[in-house]
Amino acid sequence: MRKTLVFLTVVLLAMVVVGSAAAADLQGFLVDRHCSAKVVKEGQKAAQSHTRECALMPDCVASGYGVLTPEGKFITLDSAGNKMAEAALKASQKKNELRVQLSGQVSGDSIKVANLKLL
């Protein structure tokens, strides 16, 4: 009985930990973390005008990327998501309005990216 109780407790704790990272589909503006404070402060209009050229500057690439959601929340990408974002930016001809759609596991203010598409 005691072993069963311990086993069930461990299983329940594992479910809570796994459940804390929720699957999500997000859309918003792709912004490098270097410029994110300014963009979050100024809102959607600043995110819309943030340029591809800026996002591909060495300091901006090194800082990583995130998505400014329509609600004004900045969600940072994991390392795989940063690589996807950089590749998408390099392949794009867009100058600004860097709308992005992505899916993955959200945990707090970050996302483990499974898919990313520049719109």
MOWO-V688368 format. One line per field, one symbol per residue. burial: # if it has 9 or more other ideal C-beta (glycine too) atoms within 8 Angstrom, else .. A space follows every 10 residues. Layout:
burial=???
//
This chain:
burial=.......... .......... ...#.##### ######..## ..##.###.# .#.####..# #.#######. ...#####.# ##.###.##. .#...#.### #######..# ###..#.#.
//
